[in-house]
């Protein structure tokens, strides 16, 4: 065991390098509230009239071709999602809707993370022993990936058309970019009773409506969701 530790230590500083993966990255949270309060807008049938919520975006890299670290590891194309960084490296794991993949040689150590060096933008594989093995090249680009977690939430109103003097409005909730059928609803409003309509705290003044378009003024957006 002592010999193995010495070998690992010498390997770090003579052949590849050492790195300890970090898990300190916090993705950006983007709040949505549109159109602005007081604005007058025109929307077609089937389009969104009002939207409020938030989504979480992760920094990521998209590897567009295979990259190898000698004979030990092969990085396959796809997304790698950021999970941490230190002064020298950024750290990533395969993820997203088209995740990448790390393939190791049977004789190689298990891998723990994929790193991107800040000094020269090299992609590397970090092993469970914190040994770093880097690729020569690697065609990748930085991207933003929406998070598929319960942190993503959005409420919308959709225009569904007009029959006589009544308009139809659809309400939709989205969580993790997936519509939640139990929270979908369609509501009918009679404009002969009032030109102001409301749903879940949102209020709109309807200025004009046909079977093709609706013109409206935003009075209030939805009540703040319990994030």
Secondary structure, DSSP 8 states (H G I E B T S, - for coil): -HHHHHHHHHHHHHTS-B---------EEEEEEES-TT-EEEEETTSEEEEEEEEEEEEEEEE-S-EEETTTEEEESEEEEEEEE-SSEEEEEE-STTB-EEEE-TTS--EEEEEEETTT--EEEEETT-BEEE-S---EEEEEEE--STT-EEEEEEEEEEETTEEEEEEEEEETTEE-GGG-EEEEEETTT-SEEEETTEEEEEEEE-SSEEEEEEEE-------
